[in-house]
Amino acid sequence: MKHQTLYQSDILSTSQFTKEDIEVIIERTRQMQELVQTKGASDLLHGKLMTALFYEPSSRTFGSFIASMQRLGGGFIPLQGVVYSSVAKGETLEDTVRTFASYSDVIVVRHPEVGAADIAAAATEKPVINAGDGTGEHPTQALLDFYTIHNHFGSLSGLTITFVGDMLNGRTIHSLSTLLRLYRPKKINFVSPPELMIPKEFVTVLNDQGIVTQETAVLNDVLSDTDVLYVTRVQKERFTDLKTYERLKHRFIINRGIMGKLKKSAILMHPLPRVGEIAPDVDTDPRALYLREQMQNGMYVRMALLSLVLKK
């Protein structure tokens, strides 16, 4: 599949990608990384305009999309906290999308409800990029996570990947595990309290591709074989019972003791923000990539996607 199939395409779910799509995105991401490191910016998307339509609070995703568009010479309409604008007057998501699609060339939408990105895409012919829809998906985060792993190891063959934290509500886990179905790592572990287990449909997709999975509530059981330790916070905003959240939020804390049980060749990742599940003294461990490579790669991947979607 050539990259022209991504031109003017919506980016809504990692399930839409083929292996060929991912290879194109990886190659373009490498080009964007080299561009930033050697030149800083380009005028590739000069004259193009992006609307960042964020109904949920965000800093990294919002900021990296803005930075990506600026690095490529394009403009942007930054809308964060949309609930305080016309939405407060009762305007529908569809009408808001149609309005800003008339001003811009691409809509990047983040919304607290599952399926909102699909609704936005159906409301306009302009391409829509899903920047997170509730507990559903976060495809651009999955792509940057995949790029980070692939860049570090060169391949996913033979790797054991361990996800830790909120498997139930973690859209980054949902998107990345769906993407991994194409690359057949050796094994995927899902570590969570019983109340926050991974939805069965994601495990089924992986098992159908012949990928071995394990679900457990005991992190120590899987640490020694882990190559990628991917930690997520327990998502307070998804809980109606805050007592349950308080009981579960620090069930797993990655500290120097835990890091001592990991392979020297392993890496530690986190989509951020963290709220206590990784101790600050772990940050200096050379295996901790979340504040270095992982965050930088987010901008490179989003630059790649914007260029592929907007430039023929």
Secondary structure as the mmCIF struct_conf table of DSSP 4:
data_model
#
loop_
_struct_conf.conf_type_id
_struct_conf.id
_struct_conf.beg_label_comp_id
_struct_conf.beg_label_asym_id
_struct_conf.beg_label_seq_id
_struct_conf.end_label_comp_id
_struct_conf.end_label_asym_id
_struct_conf.end_label_seq_id
HELX_RH_3T_P HELX_RH_3T_P1 HIS A 3 LEU A 6
TURN_TY1_P TURN_TY1_P1 TYR A 7 GLN A 8
STRN STRN1 ILE A 11 ILE A 11
HELX_RH_3T_P HELX_RH_3T_P2 THR A 14 GLN A 16
HELX_RH_AL_P HELX_RH_AL_P1 LYS A 19 THR A 38
TURN_TY1_P TURN_TY1_P2 LYS A 39 LYS A 39
BEND BEND1 GLY A 40 GLY A 40
TURN_TY1_P TURN_TY1_P3 LEU A 44 GLY A 47
STRN STRN2 LEU A 49 PHE A 54
BEND BEND2 TYR A 55 GLU A 56
BEND BEND3 SER A 59 SER A 59
HELX_RH_AL_P HELX_RH_AL_P2 ARG A 60 ARG A 71
TURN_TY1_P TURN_TY1_P4 LEU A 72 GLY A 73
STRN STRN3 GLY A 75 GLN A 80
HELX_RH_3T_P HELX_RH_3T_P3 VAL A 82 TYR A 84
TURN_TY1_P TURN_TY1_P5 SER A 85 SER A 85
HELX_RH_3T_P HELX_RH_3T_P4 SER A 86 LYS A 89
TURN_TY1_P TURN_TY1_P6 GLY A 90 GLY A 90
HELX_RH_AL_P HELX_RH_AL_P3 LEU A 93 ALA A 101
TURN_TY1_P TURN_TY1_P7 SER A 102 TYR A 103
BEND BEND4 ASP A 105 ASP A 105
STRN STRN4 VAL A 106 HIS A 111
BEND BEND5 PRO A 112 GLU A 113
TURN_TY1_P TURN_TY1_P8 VAL A 114 GLY A 115
HELX_RH_AL_P HELX_RH_AL_P4 ALA A 116 ALA A 122
TURN_TY1_P TURN_TY1_P9 ALA A 123 ALA A 123
BEND BEND6 GLU A 125 LYS A 126
STRN STRN5 VAL A 128 ASP A 133
TURN_TY1_P TURN_TY1_P10 GLY A 134 THR A 135
BEND BEND7 GLY A 136 GLY A 136
HELX_RH_AL_P HELX_RH_AL_P5 PRO A 139 PHE A 153
BEND BEND8 GLY A 154 GLY A 154
TURN_TY1_P TURN_TY1_P11 SER A 157 GLY A 158
STRN STRN6 THR A 160 VAL A 164
BEND BEND9 GLY A 165 GLY A 165
TURN_TY1_P TURN_TY1_P12 MET A 167 ASN A 169
HELX_RH_AL_P HELX_RH_AL_P6 ARG A 171 LEU A 180
TURN_TY1_P TURN_TY1_P13 ARG A 181 TYR A 183
BEND BEND10 LYS A 186 LYS A 186
STRN STRN7 LYS A 187 VAL A 191
HELX_RH_3T_P HELX_RH_3T_P5 PRO A 194 LEU A 196
HELX_LH_PP_P HELX_LH_PP_P1 MET A 197 PRO A 199
HELX_RH_AL_P HELX_RH_AL_P7 LYS A 200 ASP A 208
TURN_TY1_P TURN_TY1_P14 GLN A 209 GLY A 210
STRN STRN8 VAL A 212 THR A 216
BEND BEND11 ALA A 217 ALA A 217
HELX_RH_3T_P HELX_RH_3T_P6 LEU A 219 ASP A 221
TURN_TY1_P TURN_TY1_P15 VAL A 222 VAL A 222
HELX_RH_3T_P HELX_RH_3T_P7 LEU A 223 ASP A 225
BEND BEND12 ASP A 227 ASP A 227
STRN STRN9 VAL A 228 VAL A 231
HELX_RH_3T_P HELX_RH_3T_P8 LYS A 236 ARG A 238
BEND BEND13 THR A 240 THR A 240
HELX_RH_AL_P HELX_RH_AL_P8 LEU A 242 LEU A 248
TURN_TY1_P TURN_TY1_P16 LYS A 249 HIS A 250
BEND BEND14 ARG A 251 ARG A 251
STRN STRN10 ILE A 254 ILE A 254
HELX_RH_AL_P HELX_RH_AL_P9 ARG A 256 MET A 259
TURN_TY1_P TURN_TY1_P17 GLY A 260 LYS A 261
BEND BEND15 LEU A 262 LEU A 262
TURN_TY1_P TURN_TY1_P18 LYS A 264 SER A 265
STRN STRN11 ILE A 267 MET A 269
BEND BEND16 LEU A 272 LEU A 272
BEND BEND17 VAL A 275 GLU A 277
STRN STRN12 ILE A 278 ILE A 278
HELX_RH_3T_P HELX_RH_3T_P9 PRO A 280 VAL A 282
TURN_TY1_P TURN_TY1_P19 ASP A 283 THR A 284
BEND BEND18 ASP A 285 ASP A 285
TURN_TY1_P TURN_TY1_P20 PRO A 286 ARG A 287
STRN STRN13 ALA A 288 ALA A 288
TURN_TY1_P TURN_TY1_P21 TYR A 290 ARG A 292
HELX_RH_AL_P HELX_RH_AL_P10 GLU A 293 LEU A 310
#
